[in-house]
């Protein structure tokens, strides 16, 4: 059985490589997701339901 994410949880999928992330990488750590979405690198990711 898969681990259930908290309601409203999101993940990011990298659409343009940046920092140490490559295209297709999935970012699920809530702190990292928040950091990216509030910074200049938010344009390099797609926000999806986790």
C-alpha positions, 0 to 999 in steps of 0.5 A, spaced: 500 500 500 502 506 498 504 512 503 498 517 503 500 524 502 497 529 506 490 532 503 492 538 499 500 535 498 503 537 492 509 535 488 513 539 483 516 536 476 522 539 473 521 542 466 527 546 465 534 544 469 536 548 474 541 548 480 542 540 482 535 538 478 534 535 472 528 535 467 523 530 470 525 530 477 520 530 482 520 534 488 516 532 494 519 535 500 514 540 503 520 545 505 523 544 498 517 545 494 515 551 498 522 554 497 522 553 490 515 556 489 516 562 493 523 563 489 525 565 482 526 558 480 518 557 480 518 558 473 522 551 472 517 547 475 510 544 474 506 544 480 502 537 480 497 533 486 502 528 490 
